[in-house]
Amino acid sequence: MIIADNIKLLRKEIPQNVRIIAVSKTMPAEIIRQAYDAGQRAFGENRVQELYLKQQMLPPDVEWHLIGHLQTNKVKFVVSFIHLIHSVDSLKLLTEINREASKLNRRIDCLLQIRIAREETKTGLPVEKARQLLFSGELSDLQHVRITGLMGLATFTDNTVQIRQEFQQLAAFFKEVKATWFPDEPSFREMSMGMSGDYKLAIEAGSTMVRIGSLIFGERNLNQ
Ligand SMILES: *Cc1c(COP(=O)(O)O)cnc(C)c1O
């Protein structure tokens, strides 16, 4: 029951108002089931095909979060069940989510993934591009998506000063976006930031959702 213990410890440590998304990528359904039996309901996956298969193997009250890059041609596989897409990084993708969601008459909650890490490899919209997207006004045509906040990944480093700065940058941009584009929308309220190695710094900076994999399920194989 190591997984149940890990979850219990995290719940004790993490403030009640911060949601824990258990990142179950690479883990088989029976392992995810252990976390489910310990009361965990929100799970994050980064690959559409894997997510699609696991969703069929686990109870229907699991809340599935997509946290990895989403290609437009894969949107149709997740719209029927997805709870929140954390990794939206273009108007093109939003438009496709809107199109597929409209067929099912659903409205899909999405976060804009913002590039805060200084590393070249990290994905997400640069702040300037995100502003352009919001200023363009095109979002208002998309009745089947709802932007409920922002997501960001800090640089993978031991430098806590840098990580803190990056999370604070996301928090500052969140404030700007809220004040400028969503002042009257209480649903715009999520800041998805923090992973196993940096969630404490993220919570200090105002995270409302931490995405925790290895601290719950143990180390994964490299590169996944
Ligand atoms: C894998 C992953 C996580 C979880 O990473 P851990 O270090 O195992 O907690 C969080 N967010 C994203 C986007 C990921 O791909």
Ligand as a Chemical Component Dictionary entry (heavy atoms), coordinates in Angstrom:
data_LIG
# 
_chem_comp.id                   LIG 
_chem_comp.type                 NON-POLYMER 
_chem_comp.pdbx_formal_charge   0 
_chem_comp.three_letter_code    LIG 
# 
loop_
_chem_comp_atom.comp_id 
_chem_comp_atom.atom_id 
_chem_comp_atom.alt_atom_id 
_chem_comp_atom.type_symbol 
_chem_comp_atom.charge 
_chem_comp_atom.model_Cartn_x 
_chem_comp_atom.model_Cartn_y 
_chem_comp_atom.model_Cartn_z 
_chem_comp_atom.pdbx_ordinal 
LIG C1 C1 C 0 5.523 13.901 -15.975 1  
LIG C2 C2 C 0 4.909 15.222 -15.727 2  
LIG C3 C3 C 0 4.627 15.665 -14.413 3  
LIG C4 C4 C 0 4.959 14.866 -13.169 4  
LIG O1 O1 O 0 6.325 14.720 -12.982 5  
LIG P1 P1 P 0 6.929 14.170 -11.588 6  
LIG O2 O2 O 0 8.269 14.786 -11.536 7  
LIG O3 O3 O 0 6.986 12.687 -11.723 8  
LIG O4 O4 O 0 6.044 14.594 -10.496 9  
LIG C5 C5 C 0 4.012 16.901 -14.263 10 
LIG N1 N1 N 0 3.692 17.668 -15.320 11 
LIG C6 C6 C 0 3.949 17.279 -16.589 12 
LIG C7 C7 C 0 3.560 18.180 -17.709 13 
LIG C8 C8 C 0 4.562 16.056 -16.828 14 
LIG O5 O5 O 0 4.807 15.687 -18.095 15 
# 
loop_
_chem_comp_bond.comp_id 
_chem_comp_bond.atom_id_1 
_chem_comp_bond.atom_id_2 
_chem_comp_bond.value_order 
_chem_comp_bond.pdbx_ordinal 
LIG C1 C2 SING 1  
LIG C2 C3 SING 2  
LIG C2 C8 DOUB 3  
LIG C3 C4 SING 4  
LIG C3 C5 DOUB 5  
LIG C4 O1 SING 6  
LIG O1 P1 SING 7  
LIG P1 O2 DOUB 8  
LIG P1 O3 SING 9  
LIG P1 O4 SING 10 
LIG C5 N1 SING 11 
LIG N1 C6 DOUB 12 
LIG C6 C7 SING 13 
LIG C6 C8 SING 14 
LIG C8 O5 SING 15 
# 
